[in-house]
Amino acid sequence: QVQLVESGGGLAQPGGSLKLSCGASGFAFRLYAAGWYRQGPGEQRELVATQHQGGATNYADSVKGRFTITRDNAKSMVFLQMNSLKTEDTVVYYCNANALTRQYWGQGIQVTVAS
């Protein structure tokens, strides 16, 4: 059974940090690009960061310099270190694994940035 399970969300203060984790199972994670997306109420899901199988990364302009994506293929996990959090980072974050012809999504995890 294919699963992507996020953890590590919750409440942080503006300027604070959180680290999201996503564990993959049921497929060959190392063959997939891994990424994080986010979606606010009534908005489209948007890219936050991706890391391809070879290690190349891509970030949304809004998070460049603040967020860092990493992956551990041996553990089938992808992480998102979020620093200098802003109130506008408050949305649901989704883990994604993409291999062009198929992709998988996690169930989403809430991140709230408030003082």
Order of alpha helices (4+ residues) and beta strands (2+ residues): beta-beta-beta-beta-beta-beta-beta-beta-beta-beta-beta
